Amino acid sequence: MQKHTLTNADLISRSLSAVWHPCSQMKQYETFPLVPIARGRGVWLYDFDGKRYLDTVSSWWVNLFGHSNPRINAALRDQLEQLEHVMLAGFTHQPVVELSERLRVLAPPGLGHCFYGSDGASATEIALKMSAHYWRNSGHPDKTQFISLQNSYHGETLGALSVTDVALFRDAYGALIRQQATVASPDSRNAATGESAAAFALRCADALESHLQRHHAQLAAFIIEPLVQGAAGMAMYHPAYLRRARELCDEYGVHLIADEIAVGMGRTGTLFACEQAAISPDFLLLSKGITGGYLPLSVVMTTDKIYQSFYADETARGFLHSHSYTGNPLACRAALATLDIFAQDDVLNSNRAKAALFNHIAQPLREHPAVYNWRNTGMIWAFEVHSKHADFAQRCFALGLQHELLLRPMGNTVYFMPPYVINEDEMRLLATRTLSIIAALT
């Protein structure tokens, strides 16, 4: 490839000819062209003509410490000279052992065993299978069903889709999946007038209790995105719901699966969102930011009780799941470098200061008459926009590119999940230019 002669138009044309892009109606790229990216640095992405875009969504919520981070780059260069990959079935290696040991110390108490996959949906599949298999090994073979929240998202493989409540996917692939039940979401936007977020969360937990009372004999697990439901439009809710869910799952003998694929690794203000409810789930799912946005990796952490139920002489009692790249050394080394940055830079405290600063900077945006439901949890912000445009999301995306912003609204919900390395000047640019875009569209 002739990098020095490649243009935006060249790459777009070649991509449309050869690449089938994810979650896309390819025909729409006729009017909303692909955005070609040549390189990245910090919070910025650059195309082949040198134009820059502030990555306000961390490239699908994965990038934590900026593109081309020098410390993660250095760790990967070092690992490349030692071991790029070895199968994890029957073998082991230093990065996967060190990562597992460090996660065991950092995670909520009791989560001492790590099983590795390739991506977030894989982690969901692993946890669902592991939960149901645990109950089978424990003499409860009828516990094979699951529940999730309304508007939940846990991935797009068939098993993950069974606990994903998104109409678009359900309509397209419903015939292929085993549909599972949902219970009311504690999304604080749905609270009654004058009702606190905590009171609404506990009211929604009553619906969970009712479902568990009636179906616990068949239920293996309740899977939930702690504190923020991402694909539901960054639906945020009070930690009281998590605390009550933990109590109810214990009472009725149902596993609690905490899907922290998007909200873990500091996104909600603590390293793990579950910390804010002071609970330990039976399964903790991690992916996306765990490698700093560098390489595909997912982890399912679970308890010794669950691990021991598989520990036997018979192969059939073992956990029957594998990925060719399970526990890849390069990905694990990137994750270790990411954890190093958290520790060395006091990232969580720094993020709290940045969140407070951005809330102050963004006050004019928050006060715009077309903006409502402004909300913030950790390093996630979201709000809705009153707009007469049915294609608001596409218009906002297109205008964002003109203003050097990579925005990807969900319907009329605009959200920010920037890399943690964003500085004050970049925050001001993000807030003022988003305000200009909202004003232009309303």
C-alpha positions in Angstrom: 0.0 0.0 0.0 1.3 3.4 -1.0 0.7 5.3 2.3 2.2 8.6 1.0 -0.2 8.8 -1.9 -3.4 7.4 -0.3 -6.3 9.9 -0.1 -9.6 9.9 1.8 -11.4 9.2 -1.4 -9.1 6.3 -2.3 -9.7 4.6 1.0 -13.5 5.1 1.1 -13.8 3.7 -2.4 -11.7 0.6 -1.6 -13.5 0.1 1.7 -17.0 0.2 0.2 -15.8 -2.3 -2.4 -14.3 -4.9 0.0 -15.4 -4.3 3.6 -18.9 -5.1 5.0 -19.1 -2.6 7.9 -20.7 -3.6 11.2 -24.2 -2.5 12.3 -24.5 -0.6 9.1 -26.9 -0.2 6.2 -24.2 -0.1 3.5 -26.5 1.9 1.1 -26.5 4.8 3.6 -22.8 5.4 3.0 -23.8 6.8 -0.4 -25.1 9.9 1.3 -23.2 9.7 4.6 -19.7 8.6 3.6 -17.3 6.6 5.7 -14.8 8.6 7.7 -11.3 7.4 6.8 -8.8 7.5 9.6 -5.0 7.5 9.0 -3.7 7.9 12.5 -4.6 8.8 16.1 -2.9 10.7 18.9 -4.5 11.3 22.3 -8.2 12.2 22.0 -7.7 13.0 18.3 -8.2 10.9 15.1 -6.8 12.2 11.8 -7.9 11.5 8.2 -5.6 11.3 5.2 -6.1 14.9 4.4 -4.9 15.9 7.9 -8.3 16.9 9.3 -8.8 16.0 12.9 -11.8 14.7 14.9 -12.2 14.6 18.7 -13.0 11.0 19.6 -15.9 11.8 22.0 -17.0 8.2 22.1 -13.6 6.5 22.6 -14.0 4.5 19.4 -17.1 2.6 20.6 -16.2 3.1 24.3 -12.9 1.2 24.3 -10.1 3.8 24.4 -9.2 5.0 27.8 -5.8 6.6 27.6 -5.7 8.1 24.2 -4.7 6.8 20.8 -1.0 5.7 20.3 -0.4 5.9 24.0 3.4 5.7 24.5 3.4 3.4 27.5 1.0 0.9 26.1 2.9 1.0 22.8 6.2 0.3 24.6 4.7 -2.7 26.5 3.4 -4.2 23.3 6.8 -3.7 21.5 8.5 -5.5 24.4 5.9 -8.4 24.4 6.3 -8.8 20.6 9.9 -9.7 21.1 9.0 -12.4 23.7 5.7 -14.2 22.8 2.9 -13.2 20.5 0.6 -16.1 21.1 0.3 -19.6 22.6 -2.9 -21.6 23.1 -4.2 -21.5 26.6 -5.5 -25.1 26.7 -2.7 -27.0 28.3 -0.3 -24.1 28.3 0.1 -20.8 30.2 2.2 -17.7 30.1 3.3 -14.8 32.2 1.0 -12.0 31.0 -2.2 -14.0 31.6 -1.1 -15.2 35.0 -0.1 -11.6 36.1 -3.3 -10.1 34.7 -5.4 -12.7 36.5 -3.6 -12.1 39.8 -4.0 -8.4 39.6 -7.6 -8.5 38.7 -8.3 -10.8 41.6 -6.9 -8.1 44.0 -8.7 -5.2 42.3 -12.1 -6.7 41.7 -14.9 -6.9 44.3 -14.3 -9.5 47.0 -14.6 -13.2 46.1 -14.0 -13.0 42.4 -10.8 -15.1 42.3 -11.0 -17.0 38.9 -10.6 -15.5 35.4 -11.8 -17.1 32.2 -10.8 -15.3 29.0 -12.6 -14.7 25.8 -12.2 -12.4 22.7 -14.8 -9.7 23.1 -17.8 -8.5 25.1 -20.4 -10.8 23.5 -18.1 -13.7 24.1 -17.9 -12.8 27.8 -21.7 -12.8 27.9 -21.9 -16.2 26.2 -19.3 -17.6 28.7 -21.2 -16.3 31.7 -24.6 -17.6 30.6 -23.1 -21.1 29.8 -21.1 -21.2 33.0 -24.1 -20.3 35.1 -26.4 -22.9 33.6 -23.7 -25.5 33.7 -23.0 -24.7 37.3 -26.6 -25.5 38.2 -26.5 -28.7 36.2 -23.4 -29.8 38.0 -25.0 -28.9 41.3 -28.1 -31.0 40.7 -30.5 -28.3 39.4 -30.7 -29.1 35.6 -34.0 -27.2 35.3 -32.3 -23.8 36.0 -31.6 -22.8 32.4 -33.4 -19.5 32.0 -32.2 -16.0 32.3 -33.6 -12.5 32.9 -32.4 -9.1 32.0 -33.6 -5.5 32.2 -35.8 -3.9 29.6 -33.8 -2.2 26.9 -30.7 -4.2 27.9 -27.8 -4.8 25.6 -25.3 -7.7 26.2 -24.0 -8.4 22.7 -25.0 -9.7 19.3 -24.1 -13.3 19.2 -27.1 -15.6 19.5 -26.7 -16.4 23.1 -26.1 -12.8 24.0 -29.1 -11.7 21.9 -31.3 -13.8 24.0 -30.7 -11.4 26.9 -30.5 -8.3 24.7 -33.8 -6.3 24.6 -33.3 -4.3 21.4 -36.3 -4.4 19.0 -34.1 -4.1 15.9 -32.2 -7.3 16.7 -35.1 -9.2 18.2 -37.2 -8.6 15.0 -34.3 -9.7 12.7 -33.1 -12.7 14.6 -35.9 -13.7 17.0 -36.5 -16.9 15.2 -33.0 -18.0 15.9 -32.7 -17.3 19.6 -34.3 -18.5 22.8 -36.1 -15.4 24.0 -35.6 -14.6 27.7 -37.8 -12.5 30.0 -37.1 -8.9 31.0 -38.0 -6.8 34.0 -38.6 -3.1 34.4 -35.5 -0.9 34.0 -34.6 1.4 36.9 -33.7 4.1 34.3 -34.1 7.3 36.3 -35.6 9.1 33.4 -38.8 7.1 34.0 -39.2 8.1 37.6 -42.5 9.8 38.6 -42.6 13.5 39.2 -41.0 14.2 42.6 -39.8 10.6 43.0 -36.1 10.2 43.8 -33.8 8.0 41.7 -33.3 5.8 44.8 -37.0 5.4 45.4 -37.7 4.6 41.8 -34.9 2.1 41.7 -36.4 0.2 44.6 -39.8 0.4 43.1 -38.4 -1.3 40.0 -36.7 -3.9 42.2 -40.2 -4.9 43.3 -40.8 -6.1 39.8 -37.6 -8.2 39.9 -38.7 -9.7 43.2 -42.1 -10.6 41.8 -40.4 -12.4 38.8 -38.0 -14.2 41.0 -40.8 -15.4 43.3 -42.6 -17.0 40.4 -39.7 -18.3 38.3 -36.6 -18.9 40.5 -36.8 -22.7 40.1 -36.1 -22.3 36.4 -33.8 -19.3 36.6 -30.0 -19.6 36.3 -29.1 -15.9 36.4 -30.0 -12.3 36.2 -27.7 -10.3 34.0 -27.4 -6.5 34.3 -25.4 -3.5 33.2 -24.5 -1.9 36.5 -25.4 1.8 36.8 -25.6 2.6 33.1 -27.4 0.8 30.3 -25.3 1.9 27.3 -27.4 1.0 24.2 -30.6 2.1 26.0 -29.4 5.7 25.5 -27.0 5.9 28.5 -29.9 5.1 30.9 -28.5 5.8 34.4 -29.9 4.5 37.7 -29.2 4.5 41.4 -26.9 1.9 43.0 -29.8 1.0 45.4 -31.1 -1.2 42.6 -27.9 -3.2 42.5 -27.9 -3.7 46.2 -31.5 -4.9 46.2 -30.8 -7.2 43.2 -27.9 -8.8 45.0 -30.2 -9.5 48.1 -32.9 -10.9 45.9 -30.7 -13.2 43.9 -29.2 -14.5 47.1 -32.7 -15.1 48.6 -34.0 -16.9 45.6 -30.9 -18.8 44.5 -30.2 -17.1 41.2 -26.8 -15.9 40.0 -26.1 -12.2 39.5 -24.1 -11.4 36.4 -22.6 -7.9 36.3 -21.9 -6.9 32.7 -19.2 -4.2 33.1 -18.0 -4.6 29.5 -18.8 -0.9 28.9 -19.0 0.5 32.4 -16.0 -1.1 34.0 -12.4 0.1 34.1 -13.2 3.5 35.7 -16.1 4.7 33.4 -18.5 5.2 36.2 -16.1 6.9 38.6 -14.9 3.7 40.3 -12.7 1.0 38.8 -15.8 -1.3 38.8 -19.4 0.0 38.8 -20.4 -2.6 41.4 -18.2 -0.9 43.9 -20.7 1.9 44.2 -23.3 -0.5 45.5 -20.7 -2.4 47.7 -21.7 -5.7 46.2 -19.9 -8.7 44.6 -21.6 -10.3 41.7 -21.3 -14.0 40.9 -19.9 -13.2 37.5 -18.1 -10.0 36.5 -17.7 -9.3 32.7 -14.9 -7.1 31.4 -13.9 -6.1 27.9 -13.6 -2.9 25.9 -11.4 -0.7 28.0 -9.5 -3.4 29.7 -6.7 -3.3 27.0 -7.0 0.5 26.8 -8.7 0.1 23.5 -5.8 -1.7 21.8 -6.6 -5.3 21.3 -9.7 -7.6 21.6 -9.9 -9.3 25.1 -12.6 -10.2 27.5 -12.6 -11.6 31.0 -15.3 -13.4 33.0 -14.4 -13.3 36.7 -16.2 -15.7 39.1 -16.2 -17.2 42.6 -14.4 -20.2 44.0 -17.8 -21.8 44.7 -18.7 -21.8 41.0 -15.1 -22.8 40.0 -15.2 -25.8 42.3 -18.5 -27.1 40.9 -16.6 -27.8 37.6 -13.5 -29.4 39.3 -13.9 -33.1 38.9 -12.5 -36.2 37.1 -15.1 -36.2 34.4 -14.6 -34.1 31.3 -18.3 -33.5 31.0 -18.3 -31.6 34.3 -15.6 -29.3 33.1 -16.5 -26.0 31.4 -16.8 -26.6 27.7 -15.8 -23.4 26.0 -12.8 -22.1 24.2 -11.4 -19.4 21.8 -8.4 -19.8 19.6 -7.0 -16.6 21.0 -8.1 -17.1 24.6 -5.7 -15.1 26.9 -3.6 -13.8 24.1 -0.3 -12.6 25.5 -0.3 -9.3 23.5 -3.8 -8.4 24.7 -3.0 -9.4 28.3 0.2 -7.3 28.2 -1.8 -4.3 26.9 -4.2 -4.9 29.8 -1.4 -4.9 32.3 0.0 -1.7 30.9 -3.5 -0.2 31.2 -3.7 -1.2 34.9 -0.2 0.3 35.4 -1.4 3.6 34.1 -4.4 3.5 36.5 -2.1 2.9 39.4 0.8 5.3 38.5 -1.4 8.2 37.4 -4.1 8.1 40.1 -6.5 8.0 37.3 -9.7 7.6 39.3 -9.1 10.8 41.4 -8.0 12.7 38.3 -11.2 11.6 36.5 -13.4 12.9 39.3 -11.7 16.3 39.0 -12.1 16.2 35.2 -15.8 15.3 35.5 -16.5 18.2 37.8 -14.6 20.6 35.5 -16.5 19.4 32.4 -19.9 19.7 34.2 -18.9 23.3 34.9 -17.7 24.0 31.4 -20.8 22.4 29.8 -23.3 24.5 31.8 -24.3 26.6 28.8 -25.0 23.4 26.8 -27.0 21.9 29.7 -29.1 25.1 29.9 -29.9 25.2 26.2 -33.7 25.1 25.9 -33.6 22.1 23.5 -31.6 20.0 26.0 -33.2 17.9 28.6 -32.5 14.9 30.9 -28.9 16.0 31.3 -27.1 13.3 33.3 -23.6 12.3 34.3 -22.0 9.2 35.9 -18.2 9.2 36.2 -16.8 9.9 32.7 -20.1 9.4 30.9 -22.4 12.2 30.0 -25.7 12.1 28.1 -28.7 14.3 27.3 -31.7 14.3 25.0 -32.5 17.0 22.4 -35.9 18.3 21.3 -35.6 18.3 17.6 -38.1 18.3 14.7 -35.7 16.3 12.5 -36.6 12.6 12.3 -33.0 12.0 11.2 -31.5 14.0 14.0 -28.8 11.4 14.8 -27.4 11.5 11.2 -27.6 15.3 11.0 -25.8 15.6 14.3 -23.1 13.2 13.2 -22.5 15.0 9.9 -22.4 18.5 11.6 -20.1 17.1 14.3 -17.5 16.1 11.6 -17.7 19.7 10.3 -16.9 20.9 13.8 -14.0 18.4 14.4 -16.2 16.2 16.6 -16.9 12.5 16.3 -20.4 12.3 17.7 -22.6 9.2 17.4 -26.0 10.0 18.9 -28.5 7.2 19.6 -31.8 8.6 18.3 -32.1 12.0 20.0 -29.7 11.1 22.8 -26.3 12.7 22.6 -23.6 11.3 24.8 -19.9 11.8 25.5 -17.5 9.0 26.6 -14.1 10.6 25.8 -10.7 9.1 26.6 -9.6 9.9 30.1 -6.6 11.9 28.8 -8.9 14.7 27.5 -7.7 18.1 28.8 -9.4 21.4 29.7 -9.0 23.0 26.3 -10.4 19.9 24.6 -13.3 19.9 27.0 -14.1 23.5 26.1 -13.9 22.7 22.4 -16.3 19.7 22.9 -18.8 21.7 24.9 -18.9 24.9 22.8 -19.0 23.1 19.5 -21.7 20.7 20.6 -23.7 23.7 21.7 -23.3 25.2 18.2 -24.4 21.9 16.6 -27.5 21.7 18.9 -28.4 25.3 18.2 -28.1 24.7 14.4 -30.4 21.6 14.6 -33.1 23.1 16.8 
